[in-house]
Amino acid sequence: MTFRRYNLVLTVLMAVALAVVAAANLAADPYGAYPAVHIDKIARHSGQVGTRTARAELLRHGPWEFVILGSSRAQMGYAPDHTALAGLKGCNAALPGTNIRELQPILNYTLRHNDPKRILLGMDFLLFTDTRKFNQDFMQSRFAPGRDLISYHLDNTVSLRATYASEQTILSFARHEDPRFTPYGQTVRHSKRLAGGHRKLFHDKLIEFFTNPESYANFHYSQDRLDRFANMIRAARESDTKLDIVINPVHAAQFEAIAAAGLWPTFEQWLTDITRIVHAQQALPGGDEIRLVSFLGYGPYSDEPIPAAGDTETTMQWWWECSHFKDALGRLVLDRLYGEDSKPGFGLDLTPDTVEAHIASLRAGRDAWRTARPGDAAFVHEVAREAGIED
């Protein structure tokens, strides 16, 4: 075989191999980039639906009338197909490990590619630390400004990243595994995640909060994030989009973790600051379409007891762990926002007139919880000491 013929054969074989890889990646389409050609019953098994790459594609392939944005708490807890939203085509585009720095361009992207009637922004304290910046996946997605589309499509069709994701998607389909996401983007956490019990999930999540430099371990409250938050509200207001800003519920153990990490004064300041920012935007033209509702508090939901040590059988009704609430509690939040069957006392509209009383209620609730559930409070502090943040 001549050298020229060898090169020709090698080129043809490589082209065929790349074509096979591209065909498999298009069929599985783990990032949802090619809905016109993918095999839907395979693609719905993708575990990549929660990535920035897939979220940008989800938003691009609307148009969506109702969009959920926020962190993994919103991603897991809020159903865009809630019955109270009947008639609105909705999706959940929330992201794990995100922050206001990322969410600002994502909201702008949402408004640019859709004409939503309503946006739900699920908020939590961690969105406002500047130790969280852009996730690497963000820069690979259509969210990134100036993303080169040729390299983007090559990355989705022939890269090792896409090929591995497609392989996992096809294997999940072949094994008849339950999809990890609904067709509208909400995370589905299956009961097999409870093999070690809820207490272990609480322990592991608390360790993560106490040791992760992007969480409480190196939390740095940022004026830049507050300014960006104000700009997000302004963008929604100027586009005539109704904006529901929701402070997500957290378990009482999460409040105790905030205090154990020495961040309670900052947490109170955050509540005051975001209330002030929202109120300022509400006073401007179109501001009556903006609301801020806090679902923080102590009561029958956040006070749910943590299963005892060694108990791997008890299933909690409202929580997976201290940070992530179940769909059942998320539906109560949506009932309060959009439905008629809301629970009395669940959810408080925050204004400059109500925020101080709300903060005082949280302080008193924490004291009462520590007295009523000393074992659960001690558990949080034991984990804090294990993480090396308390004497």
C-alpha positions in Angstrom: 0.0 0.0 0.0 1.4 3.4 -1.0 1.7 6.2 1.5 -0.9 8.2 -0.4 -3.4 5.3 -0.4 -2.7 4.7 3.3 -3.6 8.3 4.1 -6.8 8.0 2.0 -7.9 4.8 3.8 -7.0 6.3 7.2 -8.9 9.5 6.4 -12.0 7.5 5.3 -11.9 5.3 8.4 -11.6 8.4 10.6 -14.5 10.1 8.8 -16.7 7.0 9.2 -15.8 6.7 12.9 -16.6 10.4 13.5 -19.9 10.0 11.6 -20.9 7.1 13.7 -20.0 9.0 16.9 -21.9 12.1 15.7 -25.0 9.9 14.8 -25.0 8.4 18.2 -24.6 11.8 19.9 -27.4 13.2 17.8 -29.7 10.3 18.6 -29.1 10.5 22.3 -28.7 14.3 22.3 -27.9 14.5 26.1 -28.0 18.3 26.1 -31.3 18.7 24.2 -29.7 20.7 21.4 -31.3 18.8 18.5 -34.9 18.0 19.3 -35.8 17.8 15.6 -33.5 14.8 15.1 -33.0 13.0 18.5 -34.8 9.9 19.6 -37.0 11.3 22.3 -37.5 8.1 24.3 -33.7 7.9 24.6 -33.0 11.6 25.1 -35.4 11.8 28.0 -33.0 9.5 30.0 -30.2 12.1 29.9 -28.6 13.0 33.2 -27.3 16.2 31.6 -30.6 18.1 31.6 -29.5 20.2 34.6 -26.3 21.4 33.0 -25.8 25.0 31.8 -25.5 23.7 28.2 -28.8 21.9 28.4 -30.6 24.7 30.2 -29.6 27.2 27.5 -31.0 24.8 24.9 -34.2 24.3 26.9 -34.8 28.1 27.1 -33.9 28.5 23.4 -36.4 25.9 22.3 -39.4 27.6 23.9 -41.2 29.8 23.7 -42.0 29.5 27.4 -44.7 31.5 29.2 -43.6 30.6 32.7 -39.9 30.1 33.6 -38.4 29.0 36.9 -34.9 30.2 37.7 -32.7 29.8 40.7 -30.4 27.2 42.4 -30.8 23.4 42.9 -33.5 24.1 45.5 -35.7 25.6 42.8 -34.6 23.0 40.3 -35.7 20.1 42.6 -38.6 21.7 44.4 -40.8 23.6 41.9 -42.9 21.9 39.3 -43.5 24.1 36.2 -46.6 22.1 35.4 -48.4 22.8 38.7 -52.1 22.8 38.3 -52.5 26.4 39.4 -50.4 27.4 36.3 -52.7 25.5 33.9 -52.7 27.3 30.5 -49.1 28.5 30.9 -46.4 26.6 29.0 -43.7 26.4 31.7 -40.2 25.0 32.2 -37.8 24.7 35.1 -34.4 26.2 34.1 -32.8 26.4 37.6 -29.2 25.4 38.1 -27.2 23.6 40.8 -24.4 25.6 42.4 -25.3 28.9 40.7 -25.1 32.5 41.9 -26.4 35.9 40.9 -23.4 36.5 38.7 -24.5 33.6 36.5 -28.2 34.1 36.9 -28.2 37.7 35.6 -27.1 36.8 32.0 -29.3 33.7 32.2 -32.4 35.9 33.0 -31.4 38.2 30.1 -31.1 35.2 27.8 -34.5 34.0 29.0 -36.1 37.3 28.1 -34.3 37.5 24.8 -35.4 34.1 23.6 -38.9 34.0 25.1 -41.7 36.4 26.0 -42.6 35.0 29.4 -45.7 36.2 31.2 -44.2 35.2 34.6 -40.8 34.3 36.0 -40.3 32.6 39.4 -36.8 33.4 40.8 -36.0 31.0 43.7 -33.6 32.8 46.0 -31.3 31.7 48.8 -28.5 33.2 50.8 -25.7 31.4 48.9 -26.5 33.2 45.6 -24.9 36.3 47.1 -21.4 35.2 47.8 -18.8 36.4 45.3 -16.7 33.3 45.9 -19.1 31.7 43.3 -18.5 32.9 39.8 -19.1 31.2 36.5 -19.3 27.5 36.3 -17.0 26.0 33.6 -20.1 24.5 31.9 -21.5 28.0 31.6 -18.6 29.0 29.4 -19.3 26.0 27.2 -23.0 26.8 26.8 -25.0 29.2 24.7 -25.2 31.4 27.8 -21.6 32.5 27.3 -21.4 35.8 25.4 -19.9 35.3 21.9 -19.9 31.5 22.1 -18.5 30.3 18.8 -21.3 28.1 17.2 -19.0 26.0 15.1 -16.9 24.8 18.1 -20.2 24.5 20.1 -21.8 22.1 17.6 -18.6 20.1 17.3 -18.5 19.9 21.1 -22.0 18.5 21.1 -21.6 16.0 18.3 -18.0 14.6 18.4 -16.3 15.6 21.6 -15.4 13.1 24.4 -17.7 15.1 26.7 -20.7 14.6 24.6 -19.9 11.0 23.7 -19.6 10.0 27.3 -22.8 11.8 28.2 -24.5 10.0 25.2 -23.2 6.7 26.4 -24.6 7.2 29.9 -27.9 8.3 28.4 -28.2 5.2 26.2 -27.2 2.9 29.1 -29.9 4.5 31.3 -32.4 3.9 28.6 -31.3 0.3 28.0 -31.5 -0.4 31.8 -35.0 1.0 32.0 -33.9 3.4 34.7 -36.2 6.2 35.8 -35.4 9.5 34.2 -33.7 12.1 36.5 -35.7 15.0 35.1 -39.2 15.6 34.0 -39.9 16.7 30.4 -40.1 20.3 31.8 -36.7 20.3 33.5 -37.5 19.6 37.1 -35.1 17.3 38.9 -36.6 14.0 40.1 -34.8 12.6 43.1 -35.6 8.9 43.4 -35.9 7.0 46.7 -32.8 4.9 45.9 -30.9 8.1 47.0 -32.1 7.2 50.6 -30.1 4.0 50.9 -28.3 5.5 53.9 -31.3 7.3 55.3 -32.1 11.0 55.6 -29.8 11.5 58.6 -26.8 10.7 56.4 -28.0 13.0 53.7 -28.3 15.8 56.3 -24.8 15.0 57.6 -23.2 15.0 54.1 -24.9 18.2 53.1 -23.9 20.0 56.3 -20.3 18.9 55.8 -20.5 20.3 52.3 -21.8 23.7 53.5 -19.2 23.9 56.3 -16.2 22.9 54.2 -16.9 24.1 50.6 -15.2 27.4 50.0 -18.0 28.4 47.7 -20.5 27.8 50.5 -20.1 28.8 54.2 -16.4 28.0 54.5 -15.4 31.2 52.6 -18.6 33.1 52.3 -18.1 36.7 51.2 -21.2 38.8 51.1 -21.0 40.9 47.9 -22.3 44.3 47.0 -21.7 43.4 43.4 -24.2 40.5 43.7 -26.8 42.9 45.3 -26.3 45.3 42.4 -26.7 42.5 39.8 -29.9 41.4 41.6 -31.3 44.9 41.3 -30.4 44.9 37.6 -32.2 41.5 37.1 -35.4 43.0 38.6 -35.0 46.0 36.4 -34.7 43.9 33.3 -37.9 41.9 34.1 -39.8 45.1 35.0 -38.8 46.8 31.8 -39.8 43.8 29.7 -43.3 43.8 31.4 -42.7 40.4 32.9 -44.3 39.5 36.2 -41.5 38.5 38.6 -42.1 36.4 41.7 -39.0 36.4 43.9 -39.3 33.6 46.3 -37.0 33.0 49.3 -36.9 29.3 49.3 -37.8 27.3 52.5 -35.0 25.7 54.4 -35.0 23.2 57.2 -34.4 24.4 60.8 -31.0 22.6 60.7 -29.9 25.0 57.9 -30.7 28.0 60.1 -28.5 26.4 62.8 -25.8 25.8 60.3 -25.8 29.5 59.3 -25.4 30.4 62.9 -22.7 27.8 63.6 -20.7 29.2 60.7 -20.9 32.7 62.2 -23.0 34.1 59.4 -26.3 34.8 61.2 -25.8 38.7 61.3 -24.9 38.6 57.6 -28.0 36.5 56.9 -30.2 39.1 58.6 -28.5 41.9 56.7 -29.1 40.0 53.4 -32.9 39.8 54.2 -32.9 43.5 54.9 -30.9 44.4 51.7 -33.0 42.4 49.3 -36.2 43.7 50.7 -34.9 47.3 50.2 -33.8 46.5 46.7 -37.1 45.0 45.7 -39.1 47.8 47.3 -37.1 50.4 45.3 -38.0 48.6 42.1 -41.6 48.2 43.1 -41.9 52.0 43.3 -41.0 52.4 39.7 -43.3 52.1 36.6 -44.3 48.4 36.2 -43.1 47.6 39.7 -46.5 46.4 40.8 -45.8 43.2 38.9 -42.9 42.4 41.3 -43.3 40.6 44.6 -41.0 39.2 47.2 -42.3 36.3 49.3 -40.3 34.6 52.1 -41.0 31.0 53.0 -38.4 31.0 55.7 -39.6 30.2 59.2 -40.1 27.7 61.9 -43.2 25.6 61.9 -44.7 22.3 60.8 -42.5 22.2 57.6 -39.0 23.4 58.6 -39.2 21.8 62.1 -39.7 18.2 60.8 -37.6 16.0 63.0 -34.3 14.5 61.6 -34.4 10.7 61.9 -32.4 9.3 64.8 -28.9 7.9 64.4 -29.1 4.4 62.9 -32.6 5.0 61.5 -32.4 4.4 57.7 -36.1 3.5 57.3 -38.0 6.7 58.2 -38.9 8.8 55.2 -39.2 12.5 55.8 -42.3 14.1 54.3 -41.0 17.5 53.3 -37.2 17.2 53.1 -34.3 15.3 51.4 -31.8 17.1 53.7 -31.4 20.5 55.3 -31.2 22.5 52.1 -33.3 20.7 49.5 -37.1 20.4 50.0 -39.2 17.8 48.3 -41.7 18.5 45.5 -44.5 18.1 48.0 -43.3 21.3 49.9 -42.6 23.0 46.6 -46.2 22.5 45.5 -47.4 24.2 48.7 -45.2 27.2 47.8 -46.7 27.3 44.4 -50.2 26.9 45.9 -49.4 30.0 48.0 -48.2 32.0 45.0 -50.7 31.0 42.3 -53.4 28.8 43.8 -56.4 29.1 46.1 -55.6 26.2 48.4 -52.8 27.8 50.4 -51.8 27.0 53.9 -52.5 29.8 56.4 -49.4 31.5 57.6 -47.1 29.9 55.0 -45.3 32.6 53.1 -44.9 36.2 54.0 -44.8 39.1 51.6 -41.6 41.0 52.6 -41.7 44.8 52.6 -39.8 47.4 54.6 -42.8 47.3 57.1 -42.6 43.5 57.6 -38.9 42.5 57.3 -37.8 43.5 60.8 -40.7 41.5 62.4 -39.8 38.6 60.1 -36.2 38.6 61.2 -37.3 38.8 64.9 -39.6 35.9 64.3 -36.7 33.8 62.9 -34.5 34.7 65.9 -37.3 33.6 68.3 -38.0 30.5 66.3 -34.4 29.4 66.4 -34.4 29.8 70.2 -37.6 27.8 70.5 -36.4 25.1 68.1 -33.1 24.6 70.0 -35.2 24.1 73.2 -37.8 21.8 71.6 -35.3 19.7 69.5 -32.0 19.8 71.4 -30.9 16.5 69.7 -31.3 18.0 66.2 -29.5 21.2 67.3 -26.7 19.2 68.8 -26.3 17.1 65.6 -25.7 20.3 63.6 -23.0 21.5 66.0 -21.4 18.0 66.1 -21.1 18.1 62.3 -19.7 21.6 62.5 -17.0 20.4 64.9 -16.3 17.5 62.6 -15.8 20.0 59.8 -13.4 22.0 62.0 -15.3 25.3 62.3 -16.3 25.2 65.9 -14.4 24.6 69.2 
